[in-house]
């Protein structure tokens, strides 16, 4: 059974991190590359956001009893197979996951 409270809690956590990212995000690319502290902070928060997205996918796969994934990318495959996400979203999630492996 899908644990809606955990999913909602994770989505709330993501919203909080998005607000944090917006508050520390430099106004320009030049400012981003010119400040190692801002760059690291933005990349870290983005990494945490990606982890949250993967956590939500894992909660959905587990809660909907779609089977045990062999690895994280299998989460996206299972969700697409059941038509919970589109093929395009699956591909975006895979690319995001690639960014999250710093």
N, C-alpha and C positions, 0 to 999 in steps of 0.2 A: 504494500500500500504506500502511495506517495505521501511523504511527510511534508505537507504543505507549509507547516510552521518553519521547518528547517530551510525550505526553499525560499520562503519569504524573508527569513532572517538573513540568508546569504544575499538576496537581492538588495535588502536594506544596507548590508555591509558594502556592497558594490556601489550603491548610491553615495554612501559616505566617502568612499575612496575617489569617486568621480569628482565630488565637490573639492576634496583635498587636491586632486590633480589640477583642477581649474584654478585653485587659489595659488598654486606654486608655478604654474605654467608661464614661461617667459612670453613676452609680447611678440618676439621675433625669433627667427631661426638663428640670427647672429647672436642674440642674447643667450640662446640655448647653448650653442657651441662655445660661447665665450665664458660661460660660468660652469665649471666642473661640478660645483655643488648643486646647482639647479638641474643640470643634466642628470646627475646620479639620482637625485630625489625624484625627478619625473620618471626615469626609467624604473626605479624601484616600485613606485606606486602603480605604474602600468603593469609591471610583473605581477604584483599582488592582485590587480584586477583580472588579469588573465587566469590566475589560479582560481579566483572566485567563479569565473565562468565555467571552468573545467569542473569545479566542485558541484555547481548546479547541474551540469550534464550528468555527472556521476550519481547525484541524488535522484535524478529522473530515471536513469537506467535502472538503478537499484529499486526504486519505488514502483516502477512499472513492470518490474521483473522481466527485463529484456535479456537477461543472461549475463554471465561474468565476462567482462572485457579482458582480453589478453594484455592490452596496453591502452594508454589514454586515447589514442586515435580511434580505437574500437568503439569508444563511447559515442563518437560522432556518427560512425557507420551505423550503429544500432538505432540511434535516434532518426537517422535519415530513412533507414529501412522500414521503420514503423510510421513514416510520414509525419513525424513530430517536428522535424526541421526539413528544410529544402536542401537540395543538392548544393545550391549556392551558399547557403549558410554553413553546411558541412565543410565546404572548401575554405570559407572564411575562418571557421574555428580551427581548422588544421593549420592555416597560416599563422593565426594568433598563437597557437600552441608552440609553433616554431620560434616565435619572438620571445616566448616565455622561458625558453631554455638558454638562459644567459650563461 
